[in-house]
Amino acid sequence: MSKSKKSVDQDLIRDLAALLKETELSEIEIEQDDLRIRVARAVVVAGAPGAATVAAADTAAPAATAPADPASNPGAVKSPMVGTAYLAPSPGAAAFAPVGTQVSEGQTVLIVEAMKTMNHIPAPRAGKVVSVFVDNGSPVEFGEPLMIIE
């Protein structure tokens, strides 16, 4: 990639990030010719079970305490497959593990549906759910951080 194209791409990404903040969107994606750019903000789900409130991560916690890359956090629960994430066992049901919940190792914390199969995702360790990065029913990629348990 040429230097001028790289700087144009970086400028475009910065503009998209500013647009996200300005419009309070959680995600924006554009595609032009062979260039596809997706910019997204992490989303934290907080609140009582069954009455979750969604807030942008940059307003929920100071930037100094948030890791630069949630995937590198030792408590990150990553998606084992491409699919659709569900935070509750059924529509209208209480979430498996909203922010603030104490979970035990092996406890189901969410479901990833892939090829019409509901795959229960267990907590890899016991601890407290401190962040949830996906919305109920949102698409997820392999290796994408879904939540952090500390």
HELIX and SHEET records of a PDB file:
HELIX    1   1 LYS A    3  THR A   23  1                                  21    
HELIX    2   2 ALA A   57  ALA A   60  1                                   4    
HELIX    3   3 PRO A   70  SER A   72  5                                   3    
SHEET    1   A 2 GLU A  27  GLN A  32  0                                        
SHEET    2   A 2 LEU A  35  ALA A  40 -1                                        
SHEET    1   B 2 VAL A  43  ALA A  48  0                                        
SHEET    2   B 2 ALA A  51  ALA A  56 -1                                        
SHEET    1   C 4 ALA A  76  LYS A  78  0                                        
SHEET    2   C 4 PRO A 145  ILE A 149 -1                                        
SHEET    3   C 4 GLY A 127  VAL A 132 -1                                        
SHEET    4   C 4 GLN A 102  VAL A 103 -1                                        
SHEET    1   D 4 THR A 117  PRO A 122  0                                        
SHEET    2   D 4 THR A 108  ALA A 114 -1                                        
SHEET    3   D 4 GLY A  83  TYR A  86 -1                                        
SHEET    4   D 4 SER A 138  VAL A 140 -1                                        
END                                                                             
